[in-house]
Amino acid sequence: AGPALMEMLSRGGKIMTYTIPSANVTAMSVSGDSLWICDWLKQEIYKLKVEKDGLVTKGTYVLSVMPAGITETKDYLYTCDTWARKINKHVYDDKLSVIASFPAPGSAPSALCYDGKTLWSSDRETKKIYRHDIKDPALPVLASFNSPCERQIGLFFDGSYFWSVDGEKMMVYKHAKDMSVIERYNLSIAGKKMSGVLITKKHVWIAFEGDNRIVRYPRNALLN
């Protein structure tokens, strides 16, 4: 990171670096003290527990799908497979078994988000964000919106706003609930290419291509 960015980060709080079981991270999601990480190359998902000084692996799940995006609800976990053009619904068993697969609305689904009521997906080819009817067994699209991202690798909801991450332009976009862009932030970090990003109320987690570490930044410093 450049000097100006590092100065902001040092004022905003502690930066944490964690070793993880993957160097091929495509997506991350958090629920309580659990961090879910997708590895598209190994076709695995890892469940990690966030502890004060590190991450502890609580589960490794070998899948028959290639997870590019991930989000979780109380009862189910959802992944999207860019290559198969599917959105997959998993149960929380010892294999994260897929109990249903749905055709993605676009040709390259790249990220998923659950806002507490419904499921959202994004597509890096159509450059659209889709709102799905999660209560319908067919998971139909209720509405679609233009994405500002050239190559969307993340979509998140923090309780108030949606956030999109562009892995090509290294940008983060803050959206109102109608998906209009209200802020944009440069997330470029010198010499590194993001492979997976997670945005929560307090933190931004970033995984880099070919690196088996993730870095947790204070959000109020990184997205400021």
GISUL-V473448 format. One record per run of one state. SS is the DSSP state (helix for helix, strand for strand, loop for the rest). FROM is the first residue (numbers start at 1). TO is the last residue. If there is no record, write none. Layout:
BEGIN
ss=SS from=FROM to=TO
ss=SS from=FROM to=TO
END
This chain:
BEGIN
ss=loop from=1 to=2
ss=helix from=3 to=12
ss=loop from=13 to=15
ss=strand from=16 to=19
ss=loop from=20 to=24
ss=strand from=25 to=31
ss=loop from=32 to=33
ss=strand from=34 to=39
ss=loop from=40 to=43
ss=strand from=44 to=51
ss=loop from=52 to=53
ss=strand from=54 to=62
ss=loop from=63 to=68
ss=strand from=69 to=72
ss=loop from=73 to=76
ss=strand from=77 to=81
ss=loop from=82 to=85
ss=strand from=86 to=90
ss=loop from=91 to=97
ss=strand from=98 to=103
ss=loop from=104 to=108
ss=strand from=109 to=114
ss=loop from=115 to=118
ss=strand from=119 to=123
ss=loop from=124 to=127
ss=strand from=128 to=132
ss=loop from=133 to=140
ss=strand from=141 to=146
ss=loop from=147 to=151
ss=strand from=152 to=157
ss=loop from=158 to=161
ss=strand from=162 to=166
ss=loop from=167 to=170
ss=strand from=171 to=175
ss=loop from=176 to=180
ss=strand from=181 to=186
ss=loop from=187 to=193
ss=strand from=194 to=199
ss=loop from=200 to=202
ss=strand from=203 to=208
ss=loop from=209 to=212
ss=strand from=213 to=218
ss=helix from=219 to=222
ss=loop from=223 to=224
END
